Amino acid sequence: MSELGIDRDEIDAIVVSHFHADHFGGIPLFVLAARYMDARRRPLLIAGPRHVERRVRALAAALGHPMEDDPGFEVVFRELPPGQELEVGPALIESFETRHQLESHPHGYRIDCGGQVLVYSGDTGWFPELPRHTDGADLFICECTQHRADLGFHLSLEELSAHRGEFDCGRIVLTHLGNEMSDLRGRVEFETADDGLQLKL
């Protein structure tokens, strides 16, 4: 965020896809920086799967920065189980269950902001309902860890290519690339993301 010139105080909400470190591990340090570096006063919403508050607080304590005391601004937690919607400012967020390791409580999200729709797959393997969640979306940000379908809980280029005709959406951008997929960046039939990529709808 600092490299991209994004002020932390611009962030009104954090939506967690699942409880793996690369997807929610930065929240305690974000809150710490908002308190001590930004003197934040505006509320911060943290939404996510069941037990999101307990999991974030436990992580913060494990990192040595417990969130038990008052950080100087309100931190609001909201659970967003599959099939439910949450209004965050101008955005309407709907969650859906994905096929990932069950203990991580995996979710994907469909976000409608003023008629512009973004879908994020979260971490997931292939499941037949995935294309339906992207119907009519302007942008689908889709994980693609693997080149070939070797793990059932992560998507592969092989699977996405085979099912591409089932997706009725606009732009598809692949992210969460494993080593082999990173080496293929720019040489596959889908657009691929890299750190620092900025997308506008």
C-alpha positions, 0 to 999 in steps of 0.5 A, a space after each residue: 500500500 505504501 509503495 502504491 501511495 494508498 493511505 491506510 486511512 482510506 480503508 473503511 473495511 477489510 473483508 477476509 476470504 479465509 483464515 490462512 496467513 497469506 489472506 488475513 495475517 496482515 490485519 493486526 499490523 494494519 491495526 497497529 500502524 493505524 493506531 500509532 502511525 496514523 492516529 486513526 479515528 474513523 471506525 474500521 470494519 473487519 468482515 469474514 467467515 464465522 468466528 472472524 473476531 476470535 480468529 483475528 484477535 487470537 492472531 494479534 495476540 500470537 504476534 505480540 500485539 493483542 487487540 484487547 485495549 482500545 486502539 483509539 478507533 472503533 473496530 467492528 467485526 461482522 460475520 459474513 456466512 455463505 449466502 448472506 449480504 453486507 452493505 459497506 458504504 456504496 458496496 453490497 458484498 455477498 459471500 459464497 462458499 468455496 472448495 478449499 481446506 475446510 478448517 480455513 472457512 473458505 469464502 469467495 465474494 461478489 461485490 456490487 458497487 454502483 452497478 459495477 460487479 467484481 467477483 473474487 474467488 478466494 482460494 478454491 479448487 474447481 466446483 461446478 457452481 463457480 461460474 454461476 457466482 461470476 455471471 454478469 460480473 465486470 471483473 473476476 479475480 480468480 486464483 490459479 495456483 497450479 498449471 495442472 490439476 494436482 491439488 483439489 483445493 486450488 484451481 489450475 490453468 488446465 481446469 479454467 481453460 477447460 471450463 472457460 465457456 461456462 463463465 459469462 463475465 467480463 475481464 478475468 484476471 488470474 492471481 495467487 500464482 504458484 511457481 510454475 504459473 508465475 513462470 508462465 505469466 504473459 504466455 497463457 490465454 488469461 490475463 495474470 496479476 502481479 504485485 502492485 497491479 491496479 485495476 479500474 472498473 
